Amino acid sequence: MAMGGISSHTANGNYPLSKIKVSDLHLSLPPSLSLLLQAPKIAIWKDQRLDYLDIPKGLVELLQINGFTIEMILEYGPSKIAENLGIDDYVAQIIFNETSNAIISFNANSLQ
């Protein structure tokens, strides 16, 4: 018999639940998630020109957090934007198109 008159296992052969110390648990994250947590993306400088693009604020913030500039968007193109941000290709295409249109409009207005 164990402490308190309870046997070490029940009549049907199963063992009762026992307490586990938290220090005995060893949890780990999958490698891909661990890498994301270890190296957060923090942009030191944000391209404020992105605020003038006609895209949702959340996309502007995503671009800024990841250090994108107007020049990078135009240089990378939609597929590389999608890959770097982990977004759908069609959303990256919208970002690229809007950036291109904004630059064309800005250049046209500056020539007048």
N, CA, C and O atoms as a GROMACS GRO file, in nm:
protein
  448
    1MET      N    1   0.082  -0.119   0.000
    1MET     CA    2   0.000   0.000   0.000
    1MET      C    3   0.087   0.125   0.000
    1MET      O    4   0.190   0.130   0.067
    2ALA      N    5   0.044   0.225  -0.075
    2ALA     CA    6   0.115   0.354  -0.079
    2ALA      C    7   0.060   0.443   0.030
    2ALA      O    8  -0.025   0.401   0.110
    3MET      N    9   0.107   0.566   0.034
    3MET     CA   10   0.064   0.660   0.136
    3MET      C   11  -0.087   0.677   0.136
    3MET      O   12  -0.151   0.676   0.031
    4GLY      N   13  -0.144   0.692   0.256
    4GLY     CA   14  -0.285   0.720   0.268
    4GLY      C   15  -0.373   0.601   0.234
    4GLY      O   16  -0.493   0.620   0.215
    5GLY      N   17  -0.321   0.483   0.226
    5GLY     CA   18  -0.400   0.364   0.199
    5GLY      C   19  -0.435   0.344   0.054
    5GLY      O   20  -0.520   0.260   0.024
    6ILE      N   21  -0.374   0.418  -0.038
    6ILE     CA   22  -0.402   0.401  -0.180
    6ILE      C   23  -0.294   0.314  -0.238
    6ILE      O   24  -0.175   0.339  -0.217
    7SER      N   25  -0.332   0.211  -0.312
    7SER     CA   26  -0.232   0.122  -0.370
    7SER      C   27  -0.165   0.190  -0.488
    7SER      O   28  -0.215   0.292  -0.537
    8SER      N   29  -0.053   0.136  -0.533
    8SER     CA   30   0.022   0.197  -0.642
    8SER      C   31  -0.048   0.182  -0.776
    8SER      O   32  -0.012   0.252  -0.870
    9HIS      N   33  -0.144   0.096  -0.788
    9HIS     CA   34  -0.223   0.089  -0.909
    9HIS      C   35  -0.365   0.046  -0.874
    9HIS      O   36  -0.390  -0.009  -0.767
   10THR      N   37  -0.457   0.074  -0.965
   10THR     CA   38  -0.598   0.046  -0.939
   10THR      C   39  -0.628  -0.100  -0.965
   10THR      O   40  -0.543  -0.175  -1.013
   11ALA      N   41  -0.751  -0.139  -0.933
   11ALA     CA   42  -0.793  -0.279  -0.947
   11ALA      C   43  -0.784  -0.328  -1.091
   11ALA      O   44  -0.758  -0.446  -1.114
   12ASN      N   45  -0.804  -0.240  -1.188
   12ASN     CA   46  -0.799  -0.285  -1.328
   12ASN      C   47  -0.659  -0.275  -1.387
   12ASN      O   48  -0.641  -0.295  -1.508
   13GLY      N   49  -0.558  -0.245  -1.304
   13GLY     CA   50  -0.419  -0.245  -1.350
   13GLY      C   51  -0.369  -0.111  -1.399
   13GLY      O   52  -0.251  -0.100  -1.433
   14ASN      N   53  -0.452  -0.008  -1.404
   14ASN     CA   54  -0.409   0.124  -1.447
   14ASN      C   55  -0.344   0.198  -1.331
   14ASN      O   56  -0.380   0.176  -1.215
   15TYR      N   57  -0.252   0.283  -1.361
   15TYR     CA   58  -0.187   0.364  -1.259
   15TYR      C   59  -0.262   0.496  -1.246
   15TYR      O   60  -0.305   0.552  -1.347
   16PRO      N   61  -0.277   0.547  -1.126
   16PRO     CA   62  -0.347   0.674  -1.108
   16PRO      C   63  -0.261   0.790  -1.158
   16PRO      O   64  -0.140   0.777  -1.174
   17LEU      N   65  -0.326   0.903  -1.182
   17LEU     CA   66  -0.253   1.023  -1.222
   17LEU      C   67  -0.162   1.067  -1.110
   17LEU      O   68  -0.197   1.053  -0.993
   18SER      N   69  -0.049   1.117  -1.144
   18SER     CA   70   0.042   1.166  -1.042
   18SER      C   71   0.084   1.308  -1.076
   18SER      O   72   0.072   1.350  -1.190
   19LYS      N   73   0.132   1.380  -0.978
   19LYS     CA   74   0.175   1.518  -0.998
   19LYS      C   75   0.312   1.520  -1.064
   19LYS      O   76   0.397   1.434  -1.038
   20ILE      N   77   0.332   1.619  -1.150
   20ILE     CA   78   0.461   1.637  -1.216
   20ILE      C   79   0.509   1.777  -1.184
   20ILE      O   80   0.432   1.872  -1.192
   21LYS      N   81   0.633   1.790  -1.147
   21LYS     CA   82   0.688   1.923  -1.123
   21LYS      C   83   0.710   1.992  -1.256
   21LYS      O   84   0.755   1.931  -1.353
   22VAL      N   85   0.678   2.121  -1.260
   22VAL     CA   86   0.696   2.198  -1.383
   22VAL      C   87   0.842   2.195  -1.428
   22VAL      O   88   0.870   2.196  -1.548
   23SER      N   89   0.935   2.192  -1.335
   23SER     CA   90   1.077   2.190  -1.372
   23SER      C   91   1.115   2.060  -1.442
   23SER      O   92   1.220   2.053  -1.506
   24ASP      N   93   1.031   1.957  -1.431
   24ASP     CA   94   1.058   1.830  -1.498
   24ASP      C   95   1.017   1.832  -1.646
   24ASP      O   96   1.058   1.746  -1.724
   25LEU      N   97   0.934   1.931  -1.684
   25LEU     CA   98   0.888   1.939  -1.823
   25LEU      C   99   0.990   2.009  -1.909
   25LEU      O  100   1.047   2.111  -1.868
   26HIS      N  101   1.013   1.957  -2.025
   26HIS     CA  102   1.105   2.019  -2.121
   26HIS      C  103   1.030   2.035  -2.252
   26HIS      O  104   1.015   1.940  -2.329
   27LEU      N  105   0.982   2.158  -2.277
   27LEU     CA  106   0.908   2.187  -2.397
   27LEU      C  107   0.999   2.253  -2.498
   27LEU      O  108   1.090   2.327  -2.462
   28SER      N  109   0.976   2.226  -2.625
   28SER     CA  110   1.055   2.292  -2.728
   28SER      C  111   0.965   2.327  -2.845
   28SER      O  112   0.862   2.263  -2.867
   29LEU      N  113   1.003   2.429  -2.918
   29LEU     CA  114   0.930   2.474  -3.035
   29LEU      C  115   0.991   2.412  -3.160
   29LEU      O  116   1.109   2.376  -3.161
   30PRO      N  117   0.909   2.398  -3.265
   30PRO     CA  118   0.966   2.351  -3.391
   30PRO      C  119   1.076   2.447  -3.437
   30PRO      O  120   1.068   2.566  -3.409
   31PRO      N  121   1.178   2.398  -3.506
   31PRO     CA  122   1.290   2.482  -3.548
   31PRO      C  123   1.248   2.607  -3.624
   31PRO      O  124   1.305   2.714  -3.603
   32SER      N  125   1.149   2.596  -3.712
   32SER     CA  126   1.109   2.712  -3.791
   32SER      C  127   1.051   2.822  -3.703
   32SER      O  128   1.078   2.940  -3.726
   33LEU      N  129   0.973   2.786  -3.603
   33LEU     CA  130   0.915   2.884  -3.513
   33LEU      C  131   1.021   2.941  -3.420
   33LEU      O  132   1.018   3.060  -3.387
   34SER      N  133   1.113   2.859  -3.377
   34SER     CA  134   1.221   2.905  -3.290
   34SER      C  135   1.303   3.013  -3.359
   34SER      O  136   1.340   3.113  -3.297
   35LEU      N  137   1.332   2.994  -3.488
   35LEU     CA  138   1.411   3.092  -3.561
   35LEU      C  139   1.338   3.225  -3.572
   35LEU      O  140   1.399   3.332  -3.562
   36LEU      N  141   1.205   3.219  -3.592
   36LEU     CA  142   1.128   3.341  -3.602
   36LEU      C  143   1.130   3.418  -3.470
   36LEU      O  144   1.137   3.541  -3.470
   37LEU      N  145   1.123   3.347  -3.360
   37LEU     CA  146   1.121   3.412  -3.231
   37LEU      C  147   1.258   3.467  -3.192
   37LEU      O  148   1.267   3.567  -3.120
   38GLN      N  149   1.363   3.403  -3.238
   38GLN     CA  150   1.498   3.447  -3.204
   38GLN      C  151   1.540   3.570  -3.281
   38GLN      O  152   1.618   3.651  -3.230
   39ALA      N  153   1.491   3.587  -3.400
   39ALA     CA  154   1.535   3.698  -3.484
   39ALA      C  155   1.415   3.781  -3.529
   39ALA      O  156   1.374   3.772  -3.645
   40PRO      N  157   1.359   3.862  -3.439
   40PRO     CA  158   1.244   3.943  -3.480
   40PRO      C  159   1.286   4.046  -3.583
   40PRO      O  160   1.399   4.096  -3.582
   41LYS      N  161   1.194   4.077  -3.671
   41LYS     CA  162   1.222   4.175  -3.774
   41LYS      C  163   1.183   4.312  -3.721
   41LYS      O  164   1.065   4.339  -3.694
   42ILE      N  165   1.280   4.398  -3.705
   42ILE     CA  166   1.255   4.532  -3.656
   42ILE      C  167   1.322   4.629  -3.751
   42ILE      O  168   1.444   4.627  -3.768
   43ALA      N  169   1.243   4.713  -3.811
   43ALA     CA  170   1.298   4.814  -3.901
   43ALA      C  171   1.341   4.934  -3.818
   43ALA      O  172   1.263   4.987  -3.739
   44ILE      N  173   1.462   4.976  -3.836
   44ILE     CA  174   1.513   5.093  -3.764
   44ILE      C  175   1.457   5.220  -3.828
   44ILE      O  176   1.420   5.314  -3.758
   45TRP      N  177   1.451   5.222  -3.959
   45TRP     CA  178   1.402   5.337  -4.033
   45TRP      C  179   1.283   5.292  -4.115
   45TRP      O  180   1.289   5.189  -4.182
   46LYS      N  181   1.175   5.370  -4.110
   46LYS     CA  182   1.056   5.337  -4.188
   46LYS      C  183   1.040   5.438  -4.300
   46LYS      O  184   1.049   5.559  -4.279
   47ASP      N  185   1.015   5.386  -4.417
   47ASP     CA  186   0.992   5.472  -4.533
   47ASP      C  187   0.852   5.532  -4.520
   47ASP      O  188   0.752   5.465  -4.546
   48GLN      N  189   0.845   5.658  -4.481
   48GLN     CA  190   0.716   5.724  -4.458
   48GLN      C  191   0.638   5.742  -4.588
   48GLN      O  192   0.517   5.765  -4.584
   49ARG      N  193   0.704   5.733  -4.701
   49ARG     CA  194   0.634   5.746  -4.830
   49ARG      C  195   0.533   5.634  -4.850
   49ARG      O  196   0.437   5.648  -4.926
   50LEU      N  197   0.556   5.521  -4.781
   50LEU     CA  198   0.462   5.408  -4.794
   50LEU      C  199   0.324   5.446  -4.742
   50LEU      O  200   0.224   5.388  -4.786
   51ASP      N  201   0.317   5.541  -4.650
   51ASP     CA  202   0.188   5.586  -4.595
   51ASP      C  203   0.099   5.648  -4.703
   51ASP      O  204  -0.023   5.653  -4.686
   52TYR      N  205   0.157   5.694  -4.812
   52TYR     CA  206   0.081   5.760  -4.918
   52TYR      C  207   0.029   5.664  -5.024
   52TYR      O  208  -0.044   5.704  -5.114
   53LEU      N  209   0.066   5.537  -5.013
   53LEU     CA  210   0.014   5.438  -5.108
   53LEU      C  211  -0.132   5.409  -5.078
   53LEU      O  212  -0.174   5.411  -4.962
   54ASP      N  213  -0.208   5.383  -5.181
   54ASP     CA  214  -0.350   5.354  -5.165
   54ASP      C  215  -0.370   5.204  -5.142
   54ASP      O  216  -0.430   5.134  -5.224
   55ILE      N  217  -0.318   5.157  -5.029
   55ILE     CA  218  -0.333   5.018  -4.987
   55ILE      C  219  -0.372   5.019  -4.839
   55ILE      O  220  -0.351   5.119  -4.771
   56PRO      N  221  -0.429   4.909  -4.789
   56PRO     CA  222  -0.470   4.906  -4.648
   56PRO      C  223  -0.355   4.935  -4.552
   56PRO      O  224  -0.240   4.898  -4.576
   57LYS      N  225  -0.388   5.002  -4.443
   57LYS     CA  226  -0.289   5.041  -4.341
   57LYS      C  227  -0.210   4.920  -4.292
   57LYS      O  228  -0.090   4.931  -4.268
   58GLY      N  229  -0.275   4.806  -4.276
   58GLY     CA  230  -0.208   4.685  -4.230
   58GLY      C  231  -0.096   4.642  -4.324
   58GLY      O  232   0.008   4.594  -4.279
   59LEU      N  233  -0.118   4.658  -4.454
   59LEU     CA  234  -0.013   4.624  -4.551
   59LEU      C  235   0.103   4.722  -4.543
   59LEU      O  236   0.219   4.684  -4.554
   60VAL      N  237   0.070   4.850  -4.524
   60VAL     CA  238   0.175   4.951  -4.508
   60VAL      C  239   0.261   4.917  -4.386
   60VAL      O  240   0.384   4.921  -4.392
   61GLU      N  241   0.196   4.883  -4.276
   61GLU     CA  242   0.269   4.847  -4.154
   61GLU      C  243   0.354   4.723  -4.175
   61GLU      O  244   0.467   4.717  -4.127
   62LEU      N  245   0.300   4.623  -4.246
   62LEU     CA  246   0.377   4.502  -4.275
   62LEU      C  247   0.502   4.535  -4.356
   62LEU      O  248   0.610   4.483  -4.328
   63LEU      N  249   0.487   4.621  -4.455
   63LEU     CA  250   0.602   4.662  -4.536
   63LEU      C  251   0.704   4.736  -4.450
   63LEU      O  252   0.824   4.710  -4.460
   64GLN      N  253   0.658   4.827  -4.366
   64GLN     CA  254   0.749   4.906  -4.283
   64GLN      C  255   0.820   4.820  -4.179
   64GLN      O  256   0.940   4.836  -4.158
   65ILE      N  257   0.748   4.731  -4.115
   65ILE     CA  258   0.809   4.643  -4.014
   65ILE      C  259   0.920   4.559  -4.076
   65ILE      O  260   1.020   4.529  -4.011
   66ASN      N  261   0.901   4.521  -4.201
   66ASN     CA  262   0.999   4.437  -4.269
   66ASN      C  263   1.104   4.518  -4.344
   66ASN      O  264   1.182   4.462  -4.422
   67GLY      N  265   1.107   4.649  -4.321
   67GLY     CA  266   1.213   4.733  -4.377
   67GLY      C  267   1.202   4.766  -4.524
   67GLY      O  268   1.300   4.805  -4.586
   68PHE      N  269   1.084   4.750  -4.583
   68PHE     CA  270   1.067   4.779  -4.725
   68PHE      C  271   1.066   4.929  -4.750
   68PHE      O  272   1.021   5.008  -4.668
   69THR      N  273   1.118   4.966  -4.865
   69THR     CA  274   1.112   5.104  -4.914
   69THR      C  275   1.043   5.101  -5.049
   69THR      O  276   1.022   4.995  -5.108
   70ILE      N  277   1.009   5.220  -5.098
   70ILE     CA  278   0.949   5.229  -5.232
   70ILE      C  279   1.043   5.166  -5.336
   70ILE      O  280   1.000   5.092  -5.423
   71GLU      N  281   1.170   5.197  -5.323
   71GLU     CA  282   1.269   5.145  -5.418
   71GLU      C  283   1.277   4.992  -5.413
   71GLU      O  284   1.287   4.926  -5.517
   72MET      N  285   1.273   4.937  -5.293
   72MET     CA  286   1.279   4.790  -5.280
   72MET      C  287   1.158   4.724  -5.344
   72MET      O  288   1.171   4.621  -5.410
   73ILE      N  289   1.041   4.783  -5.325
   73ILE     CA  290   0.919   4.726  -5.384
   73ILE      C  291   0.932   4.721  -5.535
   73ILE      O  292   0.902   4.620  -5.598
   74LEU      N  293   0.978   4.832  -5.593
   74LEU     CA  294   0.993   4.837  -5.739
   74LEU      C  295   1.102   4.744  -5.789
   74LEU      O  296   1.090   4.685  -5.896
   75GLU      N  297   1.210   4.731  -5.712
   75GLU     CA  298   1.321   4.644  -5.751
   75GLU      C  299   1.285   4.496  -5.737
   75GLU      O  300   1.316   4.416  -5.826
   76TYR      N  301   1.220   4.461  -5.627
   76TYR     CA  302   1.190   4.319  -5.600
   76TYR      C  303   1.084   4.262  -5.693
   76TYR      O  304   1.098   4.149  -5.739
   77GLY      N  305   0.980   4.338  -5.720
   77GLY     CA  306   0.870   4.285  -5.798
   77GLY      C  307   0.778   4.200  -5.710
   77GLY      O  308   0.813   4.166  -5.597
   78PRO      N  309   0.660   4.167  -5.762
   78PRO     CA  310   0.557   4.099  -5.683
   78PRO      C  311   0.598   3.964  -5.623
   78PRO      O  312   0.565   3.936  -5.508
   79SER      N  313   0.668   3.881  -5.699
   79SER     CA  314   0.698   3.746  -5.649
   79SER      C  315   0.794   3.750  -5.530
   79SER      O  316   0.777   3.675  -5.434
   80LYS      N  317   0.894   3.836  -5.536
   80LYS     CA  318   0.989   3.845  -5.425
   80LYS      C  319   0.927   3.914  -5.304
   80LYS      O  320   0.960   3.880  -5.190
   81ILE      N  321   0.836   4.010  -5.327
   81ILE     CA  322   0.763   4.073  -5.217
   81ILE      C  323   0.680   3.968  -5.145
   81ILE      O  324   0.682   3.959  -5.022
   82ALA      N  325   0.607   3.886  -5.223
   82ALA     CA  326   0.523   3.781  -5.165
   82ALA      C  327   0.606   3.682  -5.085
   82ALA      O  328   0.568   3.643  -4.975
   83GLU      N  329   0.718   3.644  -5.139
   83GLU     CA  330   0.806   3.548  -5.072
   83GLU      C  331   0.862   3.605  -4.941
   83GLU      O  332   0.860   3.537  -4.838
   84ASN      N  333   0.910   3.728  -4.945
   84ASN     CA  334   0.971   3.789  -4.826
   84ASN      C  335   0.870   3.817  -4.716
   84ASN      O  336   0.902   3.805  -4.597
   85LEU      N  337   0.747   3.854  -4.754
   85LEU     CA  338   0.646   3.888  -4.654
   85LEU      C  339   0.557   3.770  -4.617
   85LEU      O  340   0.484   3.776  -4.518
   86GLY      N  341   0.562   3.663  -4.696
   86GLY     CA  342   0.477   3.548  -4.668
   86GLY      C  343   0.330   3.577  -4.698
   86GLY      O  344   0.242   3.532  -4.625
   87ILE      N  345   0.306   3.652  -4.805
   87ILE     CA  346   0.170   3.687  -4.844
   87ILE      C  347   0.138   3.626  -4.979
   87ILE      O  348   0.227   3.577  -5.049
   88ASP      N  349   0.010   3.628  -5.016
   88ASP     CA  350  -0.032   3.574  -5.145
   88ASP      C  351   0.023   3.660  -5.259
   88ASP      O  352   0.044   3.780  -5.245
   89ASP      N  353   0.045   3.595  -5.373
   89ASP     CA  354   0.100   3.664  -5.489
   89ASP      C  355   0.011   3.780  -5.535
   89ASP      O  356   0.062   3.885  -5.574
   90TYR      N  357  -0.122   3.760  -5.529
   90TYR     CA  358  -0.210   3.865  -5.578
   90TYR      C  359  -0.205   3.989  -5.488
   90TYR      O  360  -0.223   4.101  -5.537
   91VAL      N  361  -0.182   3.971  -5.359
   91VAL     CA  362  -0.169   4.085  -5.267
   91VAL      C  363  -0.037   4.158  -5.297
   91VAL      O  364  -0.033   4.281  -5.299
   92ALA      N  365   0.068   4.083  -5.321
   92ALA     CA  366   0.196   4.144  -5.356
   92ALA      C  367   0.185   4.219  -5.489
   92ALA      O  368   0.246   4.324  -5.507
   93GLN      N  369   0.106   4.166  -5.582
   93GLN     CA  370   0.085   4.232  -5.710
   93GLN      C  371   0.014   4.366  -5.690
   93GLN      O  372   0.048   4.464  -5.756
   94ILE      N  373  -0.083   4.370  -5.598
   94ILE     CA  374  -0.154   4.495  -5.567
   94ILE      C  375  -0.056   4.597  -5.510
   94ILE      O  376  -0.058   4.714  -5.550
   95ILE      N  377   0.030   4.554  -5.418
   95ILE     CA  378   0.130   4.644  -5.358
   95ILE      C  379   0.222   4.699  -5.467
   95ILE      O  380   0.248   4.819  -5.473
   96PHE      N  381   0.271   4.610  -5.552
   96PHE     CA  382   0.362   4.651  -5.659
   96PHE      C  383   0.294   4.748  -5.755
   96PHE      O  384   0.351   4.851  -5.790
   97ASN      N  385   0.172   4.714  -5.799
   97ASN     CA  386   0.099   4.800  -5.893
   97ASN      C  387   0.072   4.938  -5.834
   97ASN      O  388   0.091   5.040  -5.901
   98GLU      N  389   0.028   4.941  -5.709
   98GLU     CA  390  -0.001   5.069  -5.645
   98GLU      C  391   0.125   5.154  -5.630
   98GLU      O  392   0.121   5.275  -5.649
   99THR      N  393   0.235   5.090  -5.595
   99THR     CA  394   0.362   5.163  -5.582
   99THR      C  395   0.405   5.219  -5.716
   99THR      O  396   0.447   5.334  -5.725
  100SER      N  397   0.394   5.138  -5.820
  100SER     CA  398   0.430   5.183  -5.956
  100SER      C  399   0.342   5.300  -5.999
  100SER      O  400   0.392   5.399  -6.053
  101ASN      N  401   0.212   5.289  -5.976
  101ASN     CA  402   0.120   5.396  -6.013
  101ASN      C  403   0.147   5.524  -5.934
  101ASN      O  404   0.138   5.634  -5.988
  102ALA      N  405   0.179   5.509  -5.806
  102ALA     CA  406   0.208   5.626  -5.723
  102ALA      C  407   0.333   5.698  -5.772
  102ALA      O  408   0.337   5.821  -5.772
  103ILE      N  409   0.433   5.624  -5.813
  103ILE     CA  410   0.558   5.684  -5.864
  103ILE      C  411   0.530   5.755  -5.996
  103ILE      O  412   0.580   5.866  -6.018
  104ILE      N  413   0.453   5.693  -6.082
  104ILE     CA  414   0.419   5.755  -6.211
  104ILE      C  415   0.342   5.885  -6.187
  104ILE      O  416   0.370   5.986  -6.251
  105SER      N  417   0.244   5.882  -6.095
  105SER     CA  418   0.166   6.002  -6.063
  105SER      C  419   0.253   6.112  -6.002
  105SER      O  420   0.240   6.229  -6.036
  106PHE      N  421   0.342   6.072  -5.912
  106PHE     CA  422   0.430   6.168  -5.849
  106PHE      C  423   0.521   6.235  -5.952
  106PHE      O  424   0.538   6.357  -5.953
  107ASN      N  425   0.579   6.152  -6.039
  107ASN     CA  426   0.669   6.207  -6.142
  107ASN      C  427   0.595   6.298  -6.237
  107ASN      O  428   0.649   6.400  -6.278
  108ALA      N  429   0.471   6.262  -6.274
  108ALA     CA  430   0.392   6.345  -6.365
  108ALA      C  431   0.358   6.478  -6.299
  108ALA      O  432   0.362   6.583  -6.364
  109ASN      N  433   0.324   6.474  -6.170
  109ASN     CA  434   0.290   6.598  -6.098
  109ASN      C  435   0.412   6.687  -6.077
  109ASN      O  436   0.400   6.809  -6.079
  110SER      N  437   0.528   6.628  -6.058
  110SER     CA  438   0.649   6.707  -6.033
  110SER      C  439   0.698   6.776  -6.161
  110SER      O  440   0.772   6.874  -6.153
  111LEU      N  441   0.657   6.725  -6.278
  111LEU     CA  442   0.699   6.785  -6.404
  111LEU      C  443   0.613   6.906  -6.440
  111LEU      O  444   0.652   6.986  -6.526
  112GLN      N  445   0.498   6.919  -6.378
  112GLN     CA  446   0.406   7.030  -6.412
  112GLN      C  447   0.442   7.157  -6.342
  112GLN      O  448   0.374   7.258  -6.360
   0.00000   0.00000   0.00000
